[in-house]
Amino acid sequence: MTSSQSPSSATASFLGLPNEIRNRIYKTVLTISHPIHLFQDPGSAVASFAPDRPPHWLAILHTNRQIHAESSAILYTENHFHFVDITGQQVVVLRSFLDRIGSTNAASLSHLCINFPVAESMDDQPGSVRLKDHSLQSLQLLQDRCTNLSTLETLVHHKNSRFFTRTDDFLREAFSQIDAQLKAIHSLKRVIVRVEVDDNIPMTPARDLMQRVWMASLVWQE
């Protein structure tokens, strides 16, 4: 801004630029190269951690209502959001985050990383398998509120990897149910399974079974 311009005139000049140019500026300012990690301490709001984000990273969102709406769409479309929590409380953090950013921004999300969904046996029905409540609720939140989600990463870590030691019949049914839930996210084009476990968990048989059962968009990363 030159010395002759007031903040309001500079804003007016910026909004006079073509939409394509403004979006290019938003993308340059707001897109960071590493994931934005989301977490929530008990009794606190959802917080984010991104070590390479610049100072005053989100200042442009506070310029005026129109710029806030335009830049928010870029912020949530272009960045990757990873949920740090690795317990059954993930659904609480996910719901809190979606509530906080609002329905419009939730619908702009394009890339999320959550825990790999897990299943359990039904005690009252021998041989029956169902998704655990927190896994099912997380996937249903994505179906209902993240209507433009195109890439979903799922993380296998030390707290959910034991699920993969179950029998082939159990895993086949579990993967089938997970696949059905993922297919209900109609915008989804790519599913990534990222594995971060010790060598004592036999992942290869589960991977081969999953690739026979699951959708063609599955990508396995170890």
N, C-alpha and C positions, 0 to 999 in steps of 0.2 A: 504494500500500500504506500503510495507516495504521500508526501507531507500535505498535499492539497486535498486528499481524500479522507472523508470521515468513515468510521466503521460501517455505517449504514449504506453509504454510497459504494464502498468496496463490496459489500454483500450484494447490492443490486447489480453491480457489474459482473460479479461471479455468476449470479443467476441468469444473466443475459447470455452466458455461454451456451452452446448447444448441449443437449442432454448427454450425447456421446462423450464430449470433452469433460463435462462435470463428472461423469461416471469413471472416466479414466483417472481423473485426479483423486476421486474417492478411493479407487482401487490402489493407487500408488501410496496414498497416505495410510490406509487402514489395513492393508493385507500384510501379514507377517509370515515369515518362511517356516516357522515351527508351530506345532499345535498350541492352542490355548487350553491350559489345564484348568478344569473346574473342580472345586471342592467346597465342602461346607462343614464348618465346625459346629458342634452342638449349640443350639440357641442363637446361631448367627446366620446372616444372609449368605447366599452363594457367593464365593469369591473366585477370582481367576488368577492364574500365574502364567506368565509368558516372558521368559528371561530376555528375549531379544526385542521386546516392544520398546519403542522410543519414548522419551518423556513427553507428557501431554498428548499421548497417542490419540485419545478420543476427543480432543478439544473441538474438532470440527463438528461433532454431533450437537454441540451446545450453541451453535451460531444462531439459528432460527428454526422454526417449525418445518419449513420445506426442506432445508438442508439436512435437518435431523432425520426426516423420513427417507430421503434419498440415500444418505450415507449409511444409515442403519441397514438398509437392504443390501448394500455392498459388504458391509462388515460381516453380516451373518451368512451371506452367500459364499464369500471368497475364503473365509478362514475355516480351519479345522478345529473342532472343539472335542476335547478328550475329558472323560469323567474319571477323576483320580480314585474315587472311592471304590474299594474292591470287596465290599461286603454286601449283605442283603439290603443295605440302606441306599443303594444306588438309585432306586426308584424315587426315593424322597428327594435326593439331590436333583435328579432329572426333572421332576415335577416342579420343584422350587425354581429351577433355572427357567423353565418354559413359562411359568407364571410371571417371573420377574421381567422377562424380555417382551412378553405380550404375544398375542396370537399372530399378528402380522410378521413380526421378526421370527417367531418360531417356524412359520411357513416359509421363511427365506433360508433356513438352515439347509446346507447341502452336504455336509460331511461331519459325521459324529463318530466317536469311538466309545463303546460301552463294554461291559463285561460280556464274555460269551454266555448266552442263555444256557441254563442247566435244567435238568428234569429230575424227577424223583418217582419212586414206585408208590402206588396207592395201596396203603396197608389193608384197606377193606376190600380191595379187588385184586387178588393175586395175578401177577402178569401184566397189570395195567400200568401205564406210564402217563405222567402229566408234567407239564412245565411247572417249575416252582413259581409261587405267586409273584415274587419280586421280578423274576425274568419275564413272565407273561405280562405283568403290568407295565414294565419298561417298554416292551415291544408294542403294546397297545397304545401307549402314549405317543410313540413315534408314528403309528398309523393315523391317529386322530389329529395330531397337531403339527407334525413335521411333513407337510404335504408335498414338499419339493426336495426331500432328502434323496440324493442320488448315490451316495457312498456311505456305507456303514462298516466301520471297523469293529471287530469283536475280539476281545483280549482274553486269552487263556493264560492264567497266572497260577501261582502256588495255592491259592485258596479255592479255585474251582477246577483244577486240573484232574482231581480224583474222579470226577464225573466220567472222564474218558477211559477209566479202567473197568467200566461196567461191561456186561456181555454184549455181543454183537446184536442180539435181538433187541436188547434194551436200547442201545445206541441207535439202531436203525429206526425204531419207533420215535425216539426223542428227536433225531435229526429230521424226520418227516414232519413232526409237529412244529419244529422251529422253522423249517422251510415254508410251511403253510402260513405262519405268522409273518415271515419276511415277504412273501408274495403279496400279502395284504397291504404292504407299503408300496403302492402302485408306482410311485416315482423312482423306486430303488433300481439302480442299474448295476451296482457292484457291491459285493460283500467280501470283506477281507477278514480272514481268521489269522490273527497275529499270536504266535505262541512264545511265551516267556516262562518256561518251566525247566526243572532239572532233568537230566538224562534218564532218571529212573522211572519216568512216566512214559509208557509206550505209546507215542502219538501216531506212529506210522499206520497201524491198523485202523485207528479211528479216522485218520485223514483219508485213507483209501475208501473206507466205507462212506464217509461224508461226501466225497466227490462222486460216488455212484448214486447217492440219494439226492444230493442238493442241486440247486439251480446252476446253470452253466456259468453264471457270473462270479462264482466262488474263486477267491484268490487265497492261497495258503502261504503264510510267511513265518519262517522259523528264525 
